[in-house]
Amino acid sequence: MLSTTDATVDGPAWALLQAYEAERAVWPAVPPVRHVPREVTCLADVLPHYQALLFDAFGVLNVGDRAIPGASQALAALRRDGVPFRIVSNAASVPKAALVARYRALGFALDAQDFVTSRDATAAALAQAPGHWRWAVVAPEGVDWSDLPLSQARRCDGALRDGDDAVLFLAAQGWNEHAQARLEASLRAQPRPVWVANPDLISPWEGGWVREPGGWCAGLTARTGAPVRRIGKPFGELFALALASLPQPWTPAQVLMLGDTLHTDVLGALAAGLHAALVTGAGASTGLDVGRAVQATGLAPHWVMPFIGRPPRP
């Protein structure tokens, strides 16, 4: 049973939880909680209960450009023992090859097939979009979207043009309040669909948190009237892709999702029927009073652990 304390109620992790709760109406519904979260030391403590694993990336494997100690060793052990796993990430800003290169540079022996990302889910959704739509893509200058089915697209630096039919918020690097104000003014004048390829409000980096596309688009419909579609965790499209990519069709309860955020990783897993573990040592839930958070949100992971890797012996 998790204990509750007053120590971290006003900390940054609690503030983030409240920000996600303010957006709760847009997240998937979850079934009533029928389990009590259990605290464990690391992934090895719960591994015998599951046939396959899904991992978040930021906050579980790495924080910014720093690998979390023990994470690469934990994945290497799974590979050695033949335990199937996927990295299920809302990393939409870069193609798969660049993502693989980033994690190999951090010491992870991962290949393209190990990743299922919100960029994959976005590509699948774009393939079903009206072919005549002209897209305004929010992304840094020079970003590569050649792997996405965007036959008519331009980079958006803020204000929309009359010929823009829809907005794809692909990446938030370099985006700022001025650009956001121009975008929202255009949407108020002429509401158009906005697709958010990364629903995360923030991501953890060394030294602080960075606002992601989901953070910029929080409350956007209320402010502008523009319909917003969010693609990625916690929504079912990405979990369906991840489960379909596993080598066998296990039942959802045989699959464990491990992530650092209650409202994306845990909520999404519960909505998909999976089991969930909240990882609290280095990401968005660092310092969070998990017991109080579960009481406040009704989102209960099955397990709580500080890191996926086994802690070093003293």
C-alpha positions in Angstrom: 0.0 0.0 0.0 1.3 3.4 -0.9 1.7 6.0 1.8 0.8 9.7 1.4 2.7 12.7 2.7 2.4 16.4 2.4 6.0 17.0 1.4 5.6 17.2 -2.4 2.1 18.5 -2.9 3.3 21.9 -4.0 6.3 20.6 -6.0 6.7 20.6 -9.8 5.5 17.0 -10.3 2.3 17.9 -8.5 1.9 21.0 -10.6 2.3 18.9 -13.7 -0.3 16.4 -12.5 -2.7 19.3 -12.0 -2.1 20.6 -15.5 -2.9 17.1 -16.9 -6.0 16.9 -14.7 -7.2 20.2 -16.1 -7.1 18.5 -19.6 -8.7 15.2 -18.3 -11.8 15.6 -20.4 -9.8 15.1 -23.6 -8.0 11.9 -22.4 -9.4 8.4 -22.9 -11.7 7.0 -20.2 -10.3 4.3 -17.9 -12.2 1.5 -16.1 -12.7 1.7 -12.4 -9.6 0.9 -10.4 -9.7 -2.6 -8.9 -6.1 -3.0 -7.8 -3.7 -1.4 -5.2 -0.4 -0.1 -6.5 2.6 -2.1 -5.1 6.1 -0.6 -4.6 9.0 -2.6 -5.9 12.7 -2.1 -6.4 13.0 -2.5 -10.2 11.7 -4.3 -13.3 13.2 -7.6 -12.3 10.9 -7.8 -9.3 7.8 -8.0 -11.6 9.1 -9.5 -14.8 7.8 -13.1 -14.0 4.2 -11.8 -14.2 4.4 -10.7 -17.9 5.1 -11.9 -21.4 6.0 -8.6 -23.1 7.0 -5.1 -22.1 6.4 -1.6 -23.4 8.7 1.2 -22.2 8.4 4.9 -22.3 11.6 6.6 -23.4 12.1 10.0 -21.7 12.1 9.6 -17.9 12.6 5.8 -18.1 15.6 5.3 -20.4 17.0 8.8 -20.5 16.6 12.4 -19.3 17.5 14.6 -22.2 21.0 13.6 -23.4 21.8 11.5 -20.4 21.0 7.8 -20.1 19.5 6.8 -16.8 21.9 4.4 -14.9 20.9 0.8 -15.3 18.4 1.3 -18.1 20.5 0.1 -21.0 21.6 -3.0 -18.9 18.0 -3.8 -18.2 17.1 -3.8 -21.9 20.2 -5.8 -22.7 19.1 -8.4 -20.2 15.6 -8.6 -21.7 17.2 -9.1 -25.2 19.5 -11.8 -23.9 16.6 -13.7 -22.2 14.3 -13.4 -25.2 11.7 -11.2 -23.6 10.0 -9.1 -26.3 9.8 -5.4 -25.7 9.1 -2.1 -27.5 9.9 1.5 -26.8 6.6 3.3 -27.1 7.4 7.0 -27.3 5.6 10.3 -28.1 8.8 11.3 -29.9 7.3 12.7 -33.1 9.9 15.3 -34.1 12.4 13.1 -35.8 12.4 10.1 -38.2 13.0 6.6 -36.8 16.6 6.5 -38.1 17.5 9.6 -36.1 15.8 8.3 -33.0 17.8 5.0 -33.2 21.0 7.0 -33.6 20.2 9.1 -30.6 19.7 6.1 -28.3 22.7 4.2 -29.7 24.8 7.2 -28.8 23.5 7.0 -25.3 24.6 3.3 -25.0 21.3 1.5 -25.9 21.6 -1.4 -28.4 18.3 -0.7 -30.1 17.1 -1.0 -33.7 14.3 0.6 -35.6 11.9 -2.3 -35.0 12.3 -1.7 -31.3 10.5 1.7 -31.5 6.8 2.4 -32.0 6.3 6.2 -31.9 3.6 8.8 -32.1 5.2 9.7 -35.4 4.3 6.2 -36.7 0.7 6.7 -35.5 0.7 10.2 -37.1 1.8 8.7 -40.4 -1.0 6.2 -40.3 -3.5 8.9 -39.5 -2.3 11.2 -42.2 -2.7 8.4 -44.7 -6.4 8.5 -44.0 -6.7 12.3 -44.1 -8.4 14.0 -47.0 -5.9 14.0 -49.8 -6.6 17.6 -50.8 -5.7 19.1 -47.4 -2.8 21.5 -47.4 -1.0 21.3 -44.1 0.8 24.0 -42.1 3.4 22.0 -40.1 4.7 23.4 -36.8 8.3 22.2 -36.7 11.8 23.7 -36.5 13.3 25.1 -39.7 15.0 22.3 -41.7 13.1 19.5 -40.0 12.7 16.3 -42.1 9.1 15.1 -42.7 9.8 13.2 -45.9 8.7 9.9 -44.2 5.2 11.3 -43.6 2.4 11.3 -46.2 2.3 15.0 -46.6 1.9 15.7 -50.3 1.0 19.4 -49.7 2.7 20.9 -46.7 4.7 24.0 -45.7 6.4 24.9 -42.4 4.3 27.1 -40.2 6.1 29.9 -38.2 3.0 31.2 -36.6 0.3 32.9 -38.7 -1.7 30.7 -41.0 -2.4 31.4 -44.7 -5.8 31.4 -46.5 -4.8 28.2 -48.3 -3.9 26.2 -45.2 -6.6 23.6 -44.5 -5.2 22.0 -41.3 -2.3 22.3 -38.9 0.1 19.5 -37.9 1.9 20.3 -34.6 4.9 18.0 -35.2 7.6 19.5 -32.9 7.9 22.3 -30.4 11.6 23.0 -30.6 12.1 26.8 -31.2 8.4 27.5 -30.8 7.5 30.5 -28.6 4.7 32.5 -27.1 4.8 35.0 -30.0 4.4 32.3 -32.6 1.7 30.6 -30.6 -0.2 33.9 -30.3 -0.1 34.3 -34.1 -1.3 30.8 -34.7 -4.2 31.2 -32.3 -5.2 34.5 -33.8 -5.4 32.8 -37.2 -7.4 29.9 -35.7 -9.8 32.3 -34.0 -10.4 34.1 -37.3 -10.8 30.8 -39.2 -10.9 27.6 -37.1 -9.2 24.7 -38.8 -8.3 21.2 -37.6 -5.2 20.9 -35.5 -3.5 17.5 -35.2 -1.0 17.2 -32.3 1.6 14.5 -33.0 2.9 14.6 -29.4 0.2 15.0 -26.7 2.8 15.3 -23.9 2.5 18.6 -22.0 6.2 18.5 -21.1 9.3 16.3 -21.4 12.1 16.0 -18.8 15.5 17.3 -19.7 18.6 17.9 -17.7 18.1 21.0 -15.7 14.3 21.3 -16.2 11.3 20.5 -18.3 10.5 21.5 -21.9 7.0 22.3 -23.2 5.9 19.8 -25.9 3.2 20.2 -28.6 0.5 18.9 -26.2 1.4 21.7 -23.8 1.1 24.4 -26.4 -2.2 23.0 -27.5 -3.8 22.5 -24.0 -7.1 24.4 -24.0 -6.7 25.4 -27.7 -10.3 24.5 -28.7 -11.7 26.6 -25.9 -9.6 29.6 -26.9 -10.0 29.4 -30.7 -12.8 27.0 -31.6 -10.4 24.8 -33.6 -11.0 21.1 -33.3 -7.9 19.3 -31.9 -6.9 15.7 -32.6 -4.2 14.3 -30.3 -2.2 11.3 -31.6 0.1 9.3 -29.4 0.0 8.2 -25.7 -2.4 8.0 -24.0 -4.6 7.5 -27.0 -5.4 4.0 -28.3 -3.9 4.3 -31.8 -0.3 4.1 -30.6 -1.0 1.3 -28.2 -2.7 -0.7 -30.9 0.4 -0.2 -33.2 2.7 -1.3 -30.3 0.7 -4.4 -29.5 0.4 -5.4 -33.2 4.2 -5.1 -33.5 4.9 -7.7 -30.8 5.9 -11.2 -32.1 2.8 -12.9 -30.5 -0.8 -11.7 -29.9 -0.7 -11.7 -26.1 -3.7 -10.6 -24.1 -3.4 -7.0 -22.9 -3.1 -8.2 -19.2 0.1 -10.1 -20.2 1.8 -6.9 -21.3 3.3 -4.3 -18.9 3.7 -0.6 -19.8 6.4 1.2 -17.9 6.4 5.0 -17.9 7.1 8.1 -15.8 3.7 9.9 -16.3 0.3 9.0 -14.8 -1.7 10.8 -17.5 0.0 9.4 -20.6 1.7 6.1 -19.8 -0.4 4.8 -17.0 -3.8 6.2 -18.2 -3.1 5.0 -21.7 -2.1 1.5 -20.5 -5.2 1.2 -18.3 -7.5 2.4 -21.1 -5.9 -0.2 -23.4 -6.4 -3.0 -20.8 -2.7 -3.3 -20.1 -0.9 -3.4 -16.7 1.1 -0.3 -15.8 4.2 0.6 -13.8 5.0 4.2 -12.8 8.7 4.9 -12.8 9.5 7.8 -10.4 13.2 8.2 -10.1 14.2 10.5 -12.9 11.3 11.8 -15.0 8.0 13.7 -14.7 7.0 12.0 -11.5 10.2 12.6 -9.5 9.2 13.8 -6.1 5.6 13.0 -6.6 3.5 11.8 -3.7 2.2 8.8 -5.6 -0.3 7.7 -3.0 -1.9 11.2 -3.0 -1.8 11.3 -6.8 -3.7 8.1 -7.1 -6.3 9.3 -4.7 -6.6 12.6 -6.6 -6.8 11.2 -10.1 -8.1 7.6 -9.8 -5.2 6.5 -12.0 -3.5 3.6 -10.2 -0.5 1.9 -11.7 -0.1 -1.8 -10.8 3.5 -1.2 -9.7 5.6 1.7 -8.7 9.4 1.6 -9.0 12.2 4.2 -8.9 14.1 2.9 -12.0 13.8 -0.1 -14.3 17.4 -1.2 -13.6 18.5 -2.9 -10.5 20.2 -0.5 -8.1 23.9 -1.0 -7.6 25.0 -2.8 -4.5 26.4 -0.6 -1.7 
